[in-house]
Amino acid sequence: TTNPAMMTMSGPIWALANWWETKSRLEHRLGNEFQAREAIGLAIEHRRQAEGAHALLALARSLDFLSEICRAAGDVAAEEQARHEARLIRVGLRIPGI
C-alpha cells in the first residue's frame, strides 16, 4: 500500500529531484564535474523518498547518469556501484533486456 504522507510529498519531491537532475546535466555539459556530481547526488536523495515503479525507474536513470559522471572523473568504484544499483532496480521492475 502507498503511504498517504508519501503521496502528499511526492509532488514537491518529484519536482526537486527533476530540478537537481536537470541542474546536474547542465553542469556536466559546462564541464563542472564537481557541481554535476553534487547535483545528481541531491536528485538521487530526493528520488529515494518517492515510491512506485515510475519513481524507481527515475532513480535508475539518475544512478546511470551518476555512473557516467563517476566514469568521467575516474572513480571506477563509484561508477560500478551506481551502475549495479541501477541494474538491480531494473531487474526488480522486470524490465526486458536487462
N, C-alpha and C positions, 0 to 999 in steps of 0.2 A: 504494500500500500504506500501511497505517497504521503509524506509528512506535510500537513497543512502549512506549517511555518516555512517549509522549503518552497512551497508553491507561492507564497507571498513574496518571498525573497528572490525567486528565480528571475523575475524581470530585471531588477537592478543588477543582480549578479551576472546575468547573461550579458547585459549592456556593458558592464565594466570589463568583463572577460573579452568581449569583442573589441572594445576600445584599446585595451592593453595589447591584444594580438595585432591589431592594425598599427599601433604605435611601434611595436617590435619590428614588423615588416618594413615600415618606413625607415626606422633607424638602421636596419640591416642594409637596405638599399643605399643609404647615405654613407655606409661604411663605419657606422658607430656600433661596433660589435658588443661592447660592454653594455651600452644602453639597450640594445636589441635583446640581449640575454636577460637583462634585468626586467624588461617589459614582458617578455614571454613568460618569465617566471611568475609575474603577477597575474597574467592571463590564466596560467595553469592553476594557481592558487584559487582563483575565482571559479574556474571550471570544476574543480574538485568539490565545490559546495553545491553544485546543481545535481539533480537526479534525472534518470531516464536515458533511453538509448541515444537520443539526439545529443544530450549533454556529454555522454561518454564518447560518442563519435567526434564531437568538437574537441574534447580533451585529447583524444588520439591525434587529431590534426595538429593541435598545439604542441604536443610532445614530438611529433615528426619535425616540426619547424625548430624546436629546441635542439633536436639531434643535428639538424643542418648547421645551426649556429655553432654548436659544440665541435662539429667536424671542422668547420672553417677556422675555429680557434685552436685546433689540435688537441682538444680534450676528448680523447678516444673513449675513456671510461664513461664519461657523462653522455657522450653520443650513443654508446651502446645501451646504456641504462634507459635513456629516453626512448630509443627505438624499440627496445624489448617491451617496455610498458605499453607503448602504442600498439604493438603487435598483440599482446595479451588482451588488450581491450577489444580489438577487432575479432580475435578468436572467440572471446566471450560473447560477442554480439553475433557470432556465426556469419560473418561477412565472407562471401565467397572469394576465393583466390588468395587466401592468407596462408 
